[in-house]
């Protein structure tokens, strides 16, 4: 079973400024996860990667910032 968590995703290029129109989405997390998770991995199709909790966002949503990107292949690449 799962429960819904309201999450605000900070854009990757935002350092200490919050955009005027945050990306807020409901994500599903397992019922067994207590409280609010410190890290979400691939929480939303549009926001892949590992995301770290950094505080509270708009309208009581939990604010997350990308901590790491998930590679799209196993090849070594420079970008």
N, C-alpha and C positions, 0 to 999 in steps of 0.2 A: 504494500500500500504506500501511497505517497501523500504529501501535503504540499500546498502551494506557498511560495515565498515571493514577496514583491521585492524586486531587485532593480537598482539603478546602475547601469553600466557606464563608467566614465570613459570617454574617448581616450585612445592611446596617447594622443598628443597633448592632453590636458595635464598640466603640472599641478598648480594650486588654484586653478580657476574652474568653477563649475559652469557648464554651458547653460544658457537660458532655457533650452528645451532638452532636459535629460532624457536618455533612453531608458524608460522604465518598462519592465516586463514581469510577468508572473512566470516563475520557473518551478518545476516539480522536483522535490527532494524526498528521499525515503523517510518514512515515519520514524525510523530508528535513529535518525540524526537529531541529537538533542540541541535545543536552542537554535542559534544562527550559526551556520558553518563559517569558519575562518577562511576556507578555500573552497571555491567551486571549480570543477573541471568540466569543460564543455557544457556549460549550463543552458545554452540556447543556440539554436542553429546559426543565428547571425553573430554570435559572440563566442567562437571556439577558443580554446586555450584554458589556462589556469588563471583564475581571478581571485584576488585577495580582498577581504573585507576591510574597508577603510573608514567606516562610520555610517551615519544615517543620512539618507538623501531626501528627496522630495516626497511629501505626503506619507512619511513613515516607512518608505522603502529603505532597504539596506543598500548602501553604496559599495560597489566593488570596482577595483581597478585591475587591469590586466597585469599579471605577474610573469606569465610565460606564454609563448605561442606554441601551439602544437603543429609539428611539421606535417605537410600534406603528402610527403613521401619519405621513404627511408634513404633517399640519395643525399649526399653532402652537397650543399649549395651555399653560395655567398650572396648576400643581398644588400 
